[in-house]
Amino acid sequence: MQQDWIFGANPVSEAIKAGRQIKTIYIHKQKNRHLKEIVEIVGHRSIQIRFVERDFFDTRFQKGHQGIAANVTRKKLVKMEDLLDIPGCGDDMPFFLFLIA
């Protein structure tokens, strides 16, 4: 399966809380004390943590990585036909918003 990256403290934290499939979290060696909450959350799950040098981030991401990145499994795309079948599966009122560029 293909991999994607999420980087920055809030995006990585929210991905963990949402249960996103995360293969590995990379944390800058010098910033790990600032990211203690994320390390604690990850400790309860089977997510690998690697502490790396700053150049790992600088060569892969633009500004805004904050010394943390997660290698995540790419989300599965849903076909339109499958999407339209979802409202019949639960009790919630369906709401679709389509944006056409």
N, C-alpha and C positions, 0 to 999 in steps of 0.2 A: 504494500500500500504506500502511496506517496506521502511525504511528510511536508508540513508547513511549520512556520515559526511564528511565535507570539513573543513580543518583547516589551519590557516596561513592567514596573512593579504592579500597577493596577490591572492591566490586561492579564498578566500571568496569574495573579491572585484570583481574579474573577473566573478564569478558565478552570482553575483547581476547584473552586467552590461549586461551579456549574457541573462538575463531573466530566469535563472534557478529557478525552483520552490523551494523556501526556506520556511520552516515552522517556524524556530526560529533561531536567531543568539545569541550566547552566547559570552559575552565580559567580560574579567577580570576587576573587579571593579577598580583596581589601574591603568590600562592601557587605560581606555576609552578616555582620552584626546589625546592619540597618534592615536586613531582610529576614530577621529572626522569626517573625510571624509566619511567613511563607514556609520557611524551613520546618517550623513546628507542625503546620498543617500537612505538609508533604510527608512528614515522619509517620503519620498514621495510614499512609497509603503506600502502595508498591511503586513509587516513582523514584527513579534514580536521580541523584543530585551530583553534579560535578562542579568543582570549584576551579575556575580558569582565570587566566591572565586577561588584562584589559584588551589586548590586541585581538582576542577571540571575538569580542563584540564589535570592535572598530572595523574589522575586515568584513563583517557580515551584515551589519545594520547601520542605518543612518543614526542621527542624533535621537535621543529619547529612550535608549535601551535601559538606562538606570542601573546597569550592571546585572541585569537578569534577563534570561530568555528561556523559552520552553520549546522543545521540539515536539510538535503535536501531530496526531494523525489527521489527515485531511478529512473534512466533513463530507459525508455522502450526499450527492445531489439527488433531489427527488423529482421524478417526472411529474408533469402537470396532471396527468390522469390519477396518479397516486395521491397528489396533493388534494384533489377534489374529492377523493374518497374519505379523507380524514374527518370531516364533520359528522359523518354517520357513525363514527367509532366511539364517541363519548357524549357526555351530557352538556358540555360547554357549547355556547353559541358560537358558530364559526365567524371569523372576520378575516377577509383577505384584502390586501392592499397591493395593487399592481402598479409598478412604476415602469414606464416605457421611455427609454432614452432615445 
